[in-house]
Amino acid sequence: MAHEKRCSSPAALPGYDRDTALPKLLPLWPHEFTDTSLEGRRKVLANLRRALRAERRRGLAGHWTYDLAHHAALWRVYRCELADLEAKGGRPIAAPRARRGPTA
């Protein structure tokens, strides 16, 4: 099982350890971190996308709580989790996009 903890894409994040990186970045339950099934990985990716959007909003707004290092860490872990999911044959669920303009 130790081989499942490592990122399959070394270009995404060399030395990435899921058990130590994710708890520092996301407020999830321990069983959610250890779930390496396709559905479990999709849930973690959805939470990472949500955290990235929130961090991006803070950065664009110039909010005092914005942290560039945290934003970069979220992005690196997101890329690694995405690479792991794709390596296992899964496809991430695309986030729904808001419609712009009139709908006729």
N, C-alpha and C positions, 0 to 999 in steps of 0.2 A: 504493500500500500504506500510505501514511502515514495515510490516513483510517481504516484498520482499527485503528490503535493508539489512537484516541480513543474515549472512552466515548460511546455513542449516546444515553445518558440523562444530560443535564446536571444533573438533579436528584440523581442518585446521587453523582457526584463531579466537579465542574467541573474541567477541566484535567487529567483523569486520563490518564496515559501508561503503558500496560501495560509497556513495556520498562524503565521506571525504577522503577515501584512494586512489581511482582511480585518481582524479585530481592532487594529489601530485606526482603520478608516471608516468602518461601517458599524452602526449600532444594531447588531443582529444577535440572535441567540446562538449558543455554541453548536447546536445541532444543525443550524443553517450553514455554518461554515464548513462542517464536516460532510455535508451532503454533496457528493461528487457526481450524482446522477445528472442527466441532461436537464431535467426540470429544475433541479437544485441550482445548477450553474446558471440557468436562465434567470432564476429569481435573484441570484447575486448580481448578475449583469444588469437587471432592471434597477436594483438598488444603487448600483454604481452609476448608472445613467442619471438617476434622480439626484444623487449627490453631486455629480458633475454639473448638472444644470443649475443647482442651487449655488455652487461655488462660482460658476460663470456669471450668474446674476449679481452676486456680491461684488465680483471683480469689476464688472461693467458699471455698477452703480457707485464704485469707489467707497464701498462700505468699509468701516474700520476693522471688521472681523475677517476680511478677505486674507487668505494666506496662499501665496504663490507656491510654496513648497508642498502644501497640502493638495492644491489643485494638480500639481505635477505628479504627485504620488498617486492620486486617484486616476489620472489619465494612464500612467504606466500600468497600474494594476488592471484597469479596464481592458487595455490592449492585450495583456497577458491572459486574462480570463476569456476574452473573446477568441484568442488564438487556441487556447485549450479546448474550448467548446467546438470550434470548427475542426480541430484535429481529431476529435472524438466522433465526428460525423454529424454533429448537431448544427442547427441553424438558429441564430438568435431571433427572438420575436421583435419585429420592428416596432418602435414606438409610434403611436398614432400621431399624425401631424394635424395641426389646427388648420382649418380652412381659412383662406384669406379672400376677401372680396365678396361680392354678392353671389349667392347661390340661386341660380335660376333653372 
